[in-house]
Amino acid sequence: MTEQLALLPGYLTAHLQLTLLGLLASSAVSLLLGLTITRMGWLERPVLAAAAVIQTVPSLALLAIMVPTLAALNLQSIGFFPAFIGLTLYGVLPILRNTVTGIAGVDDALIDAAKAVGMTPGQQLRRVELPIAMPVIIAGLRTATVWTVGIATLSTPVGATSLGNYIFSGLQTRNHAAVLVGCVAAAVMALVLDGLVKGLETSIRRRRPRQFRSLLAVLAGLYLYTGFTLATALLPNGPQPVTIGAKGFTEQYILAQILGQQIEHETGRTATQRQSLGSMVAFDALVAGDIDTYVDYTGTLWANVMGRTTVGIDRAQVLAEVRTFLAEQHGIQVVATLGFENAYAVAARAQDAETLQLTRISDLIPLASTLSMGGDFEFFSRPEWFAIQDIYGLEFEEQRTMEAALMYQAVAGGAVDLISAYTSDGRISAYDLRVLEDDRFAVPPYDAVILASARLSQEWPDVLRALSDLAGTIDVNEMRRMNLEVDEGGIDPSMVANAYLTELATRQVSPLR
């Protein structure tokens, strides 16, 4: 718990930055649109409909859409910017709707009286309509505030630091303390900000200008702090760090730490991390130069990036074609292969496999309609799953999508019969699972490879050399052991990475000489 609390100030500040600036932008957009609608009534239906449509898009999907969109516009595709835009769009509807409702609810007699005393339209708005409508507008702001605090926790997969870092990494590594800290901190922030906005609403309704000014000063202070910390983070401060990406599962956290510690030890450069990125988010970020390096898998690149569906090709050929494609199409360099595969596999409880006589995926063909299959968030939409279905002709009774760490518990506890396991996952042995042989070669090879952006290849040759020294240093058994230490032993990935690099040094196969 102490380790998690040490991270709290940074995560809390980043979350506050996203929330407050997103709310500020949402409020500005909503007020502008709302006032325009009240003067041009024909805009009300299409504008409110558009805002409502945005609201129907799942929040995580909306944030993910920002990544390729911004990359196509040559803008920052991961991190604060896409999260900020997504939060702004998500916060518009309640404020906009309440702005229109509040101004429309102003008594016509008051408007006529204002006109009678010679007020201009602008004066009518400032002195009559907005003051009367303000409590209703602020009520919409309260709704948007709570929504924004919650949705900001989902910004982690697009590379933005937030309290979601606790939740995503904690769920994957079964670190319940991290999940608890993240949830409690987000809840407290939502309550505090909602209380401030509610206080503003109450002070306006009850005509308490002193209370209003005090609360407004507190809110202004939060915005000043947010602006200062964000400006400090964005301003150049020494040499540019090497940014390492990591997808949202344990192995990636460990490997990112290995890469980061290796770079820092060998080059003296600072390494930072963007964790819990979606699979294609990480690749798009590398192409755009928003991250400098990360570990990916040849099978993922073969199927998702190259769009290849050919089966039965050996590891060497897949690696060679991936290397050529990435270099020619994106300027990305395959720096090294780490020495192990982490492929998708179908796994069952060993007891069930024994009872049903399951050793190969083809053994499932007559049984699939009576069995349930669990998979991670990506699996059932990936080419590998479609290939398994097509080549083996499998149609399961039920398919259930769940967080990767929970799917192992689900199959072990009997909630599902099979899962899409990872071949380098230590939980296969820990939960006594049996991996079924892919006897028709539906899944391509999945060698773990270190990728480097075009910028890193051109500007930091010392970093390339440091990373290339890791080639062939991790076999699948070692990777399973490290994964298990984090997943079941509760050891922090940075400690596992450090221990491994130290061990390699003693064997004189590591660059830590």
N, C-alpha and C positions, 0 to 999 in steps of 0.2 A: 504493500500500500504506500509506503514511503516513496518508492521509486515513481509511482503514478502521481502522487501529489506534487513531486518535484517538477513534473511536466505541466501541471495545471496552469501556472501563470501564462505560459506561452500559448497553450491551446485556448485558454479563456480569452486572451487578448485578440487572437486571430478570429475567434468566433464572434466576439463583440464587433470587430471591424466589419465582418460580413453582414451581420444583422443590422447594425445601425446605418451603415452606408446603403445597404439594400432598401431599408425602410425609408431613408431620405429620398432616394431616387424614386421609389414607388409612390411616395406621397407627392412629389413634384409632378410626376407624370399623371397621376390620378386627378390631382387638383386642376391641372391644365386641361385635361380631357373633360373633366366634369363641368368646369365652367364653360367650356366650348359647347358642350351638349345642351346646357341650359339656355344658351343663346341661339343654338341651331338645333332645334328639336328633332329634325329628321335624322340626325346622327346618333340618337340615343340607342335605337335598336341594333344597328350594325356594330357600334363600338362596344356596347355591353355584351353582345353575342361573341365578339372576338375575344374579349377578356375572359368570358366564361369558357370558351374553347381552350384557351391556354390553361385554365384551372383544371380542366379534365385530363390533361396530359400528366401521367405520373411524374412526381417531382424528380425522381432519380433519372427518368428518361429525358426530361426537359434539360437537366444539367448535362447529361451525356450528349445531347444533340448539339450543345454549344461547342463541344470540342472540334468536330470536323467542320462546323460552320465557320468558326473563327480561324481555323487552320487554312481554310480555303480563301479567307480574306487576308491572309498573312498577318494575323493578329495573334496575341498570346493565346494559345489553345488550351492550356491547363493552368491550374492555380487560381488565384484570386479573381481574375477577370471573368472567366466563364461562369464561376459560381455567383459573382456579383450580378451579372446579367440575368441569370436564371432566377435568383431571388427577387430581383426587381420585377420581373414579369409576373412571378407568382404572387407578389404582394399587391398588385394593381387592383384586382377585382373588388375586394371588400371596401377599400378606400374610395374607389371610383363610384361604386353603387351607392354608398352612403353619402357621398358628395352630391350626386344627382338627387337622391331622395331628400336630403336636408334642405337644399336650395328650393326644390319643388314644393316643399312643405311650408315655405314662408307665406304668411297670409297676404293675399292680394291687396287687402286694405292698407297694409303697411307699405307696400310698393307704391300704391296710388298716393299715399300721404307723402312719401319721399319725393315723388315726382311733383306733387303740388307745391312743395317748398323750394323747388328749383334744383334738386340734386341731379347731377349728371349720372349716366349709367354706371360709371366707375365709382362714384360716391355711393350710389345705391348699393352696389356690391360690397364695398368696404365697410359701410356704416350700418347697413340694415341686413342684407342677406347673409353674409358670412358670419357675423356675430350670432345670429339666430340659428343658423345651420351648424355652427361649429361643434356643439355637443354630439350631434349625429355623426359628423365627419370623424370626430375623435373616437367614437364608438367603433367605426370601421377600422381606424388605425389600431385599436386594441386587438381586433381580430387578426389583422395583418401582422402585428408584432409577435403574437404567439405562434402563428404559422411560420414566420420567417425564422424564429429561433429554432423551431423543430426541423425545418427543411434544411437549414444550414448544416446540421449534422450529417446530411447526405452529400455534402460537397466533397468529402474525402476522396471518393473514386475519381473525381476530375482533378485531383492534385491540389486542392485547397486545404490548408491546415484549419482544423476546427476541432470542437469537442467530439466530432465523429471519428477522429483518429483513435480515441480511446475505444469507441464502440466497435468499429470495424476490426481493428487489430485484436482487441480483447475477445471478440466472438471467435475469431479464427484460431487464436492460440489458447483458447479456453482460460483466459485471464479474467476471472470474474471481478476482481478488484478494479481492473481498468474499465470494464463495462459499467460497473456501479458508479465509479467516479464520473464518467462521462454523462451518464443519465442524470445523476443528481445535480451536477453542475449545470446542465442544460435546463433542467426543471427550475432550479433556483434563478437562473438568468431570466427565464420566461416570466416567472412570478414577479421578480423585481421590476423588469421593464413594463410589464402589464400594470403593476401597481403605480408606477410613475405616470403612465398614460391615463389610467383611471383617475388619479389625483388631479391631472389637468382637466379632465372632463368634469369632475365634481366641482372644482373651483370655478369653472365657467358657469355651470348650472346654478350654483349658489352665490355667484357674484362675490368671490373671495380673491381680489386681485393680489393680495400679499402672498397667499398660498400659491397662486398661479405663477407669480414671479419666482418664488423659491424653487418650485418644482422645475420650472423652465431653466433656471440656473443650473440645477443638478443635471438635467438632460444635456444642456450646452456643455457642461464640464465633461460628460462622457464622450460627447462628439469631439471636443478638443483633444482629449486623451487618445481617442481612436485615430483622429487625423495625424497627431504627432507620431504615434507608434507606426502607423502605416507609412508615413513619409520617411521615417528613419529606416524602415525595412527596405524601402524602394531606392533610397539614395545609395550610391556606390560607397562601399566601406572596405577598402583593401582589395586584394586580388579576388577575381571572380571565382566562386567555388565550383567544383565539379558536381553536377546534379545527377543523382542516381535514381532511377525509377524502380518501383517494385509493384508487382500485381498484388491482389488481395488474398494471399494465402501464406501459410507459415514458411514454406520453402523459399519464397521470394523475399520475405523479410530477412531470413538468414543470409541468403546470397547477396542481397543489397548491402548488408553489414560487412560481409567478406570483401566485396568490391571496395566499399568505402574505407575500411581499415587498411586494406592493401594500398590504395591510392595515397592515403595520408602518411603511411609509414614509408613508402618508397619515394614519394615525390615531395612531401611536405606541404602539399596543397590541402585546402579544406574541402571536405566532401559533405554535401547535404543530400537529403532523401525526400522523394515524393512517393509515399506509400499508398497501398490499397487502390491502385489504379486499375481500371478495367483493362481487359486484354488489348483491345484495339485502341483504347485511349493511350496506353503506354506506347504502342507503336506509332500512332499519329503524333504523339508528343516528341518522340525521337526524330521523326522526319521533320517536324517543324523546328527542332532545335530547342524545345522547351525543357527537355532532359538531355543529358549527354551520353548516358550509357545505362543499360539494364540487361538482365538475363532473360532470354526468350527461348523457345523450343522450336526445333526445326519443323515438327509436325504442325504446330500452330501457324507458323509462317507459310508452310506449304499449302495448307488448306484455306486459312483465313485471308492471308495477304496475297498469295499467288493464285488462289482459286483453283488449285489442282485437286483432282479427284482420283488420279491414277493410284492403284493399289499394287502391293507386291514389289515395290521398289526398295532396294537395299539402302542402308543408312548412308553409305559413302556417296551414292548418287544423289540422294535427297539433299545432303549437306552441300555438295558441289553446286547443285542447281540453285539452292537457296542463296548461297554465297554470291553467285553470279548475278542473280536477279536483284538482290538488295543493292549491290554495288552499281549496277547499270541503271536501275530504275529510280533509286532513292539516294544514292551516294552513301549508303550505310555500309560499314565494314563489319564483317564477322571477325572479331578479334581472336577468339579462342573457343574451343569446345572444352567444357569442364570435365568431361569424362563419364557422364552418366546420362541415362534416359529417364524422363518423367512422362510416360505416356498415359493416355486414358485407357482404362481397363474395366471390365465388368467383374465385380467381386460379389461373393455370397458368403454367408456364414459357413465355416468348415463343416459343421454338423449337418446343415441343409444340403451342402454339396455332396456329402457322403450319402445321405439318405436318398437324394434324387439322382445320384450318379452323374454329377456335373463335373466335367474336367475341361470342356471346350465350350465356346459360345454356341456352336452348332448344336450342342446338347439341349439348349434352351428352346429350340424350334418347336417341338411338340408340347412344351410346357408354358410358353410365354403368356398365353391368354389367361392363365390362372395365377400369374405372378405380378407383383408390383415392383416398379423400378424407381429408385431415387437418383437424383443428379444435382450437381451444383447449379448456380444461377445461369451459367452459360451453356451447359452441356446439351440440353435438348434443342438448342438452336444452332449448334455447331455442325460443320460438315461431317465430322467423325460420327456423330450420332445418326445422321441421315445415311451415311455409308453403311453403318452397322445394320440399320433397318433394311436397306435395299439389298445388301449382300446376303444377309441371313434371313430376311423376311420376317422379322420379329414384330409382333404387336402385343404389348403387355396390357394386362387388365387395368393397370393404373400407372401413371407417371407422376411423380411428385418432385417438385423443385424445392430445394432448401439450401441453407448456408452450408458450405463445404464441411466445416467442423461438425455440424449437427448430423450430416448424412451418415457418418460412421457410427454415431450413437444410434441412429435410427435403424440401421441394418443389424447392429449388434443386439438391439432391444426388440427386434421383430416387427418394427413399424413398417418396414419395407423388406422385400425379399432379396433385392439386388441393389447395388449402387455403382455409380461411375467412379471407381477408385482411381488413385494416382499410383503408378508403379513404384515411385520412390518414397511413398508415404509410410512412415513407421507404424502408423495405426493399423496397417494390414495385419501385421503380426501381433500387435498389442490387443486387437479385438478378435484374433483368431479367425481371420477371413481367408478365403481361397480365391485367388485370381484365376479366372477362366481363360484358357488359351485362345487367342485370336487366330483360329486355325484357317481362316480364309483371308487374313491380312487386310482387314477393313481399315485398321488404324495405322497411319504412317509412322515412321520412326520419330522419336521425340528427343533428340539430343539437346542437352542444355548448352546454349551458346551465348557468349558475351557479345553484345552489339554495341557499336560506337557510332555516334552521329557524325555527319560530315564535318561539323565544326571541330569536334574533338580530334578527329583524324588529322585535320589540317593544322590545328593550333597547339595541341598538347601531345606531342610525340612521347614525352616522358610518361604520361598517363597510359598511353597505348602499350608501352613497354611493360609497365607495372602490371597491367591487366593481362597481357599475353603470357606473363610468367605463371599465371594460374591455370594454364592449359593442362588438361589431363590430371589434375590434382585431386579430384573428388570422384570416387566411384559410387555406385548406387547404394552399397551397404553403408558407406560413410554418410551419405545424404539421408538415408532412412534413420540412422542413429541420431543425427542432428535434429531432424524433424521431430523425432520422438521425444528428445530432451525438452523441446519447447512445448509440444502438444500435450504430453503426459507429465513431464517433469516440472513444467512451469518455469523453466529457465528463460531468461530474457534472450532474444535472438542475438543481441550484441555480444553477450557473454559467450554464447555458443560459438559465434564466429571467431571471437578472439581466442578461445581455447583451441579451435581447430587450426588457426594460423600459427599459433604457438607450437602445437604438436607437429605441424609440417616443418617448422624451423628445426626442431630437434632431430627430425629424420633427414634434414638437409635436402628436402625436395620443395620447400617453400622458398619464395623470394625473401622471407624474413631471415636474412643471413646474420 
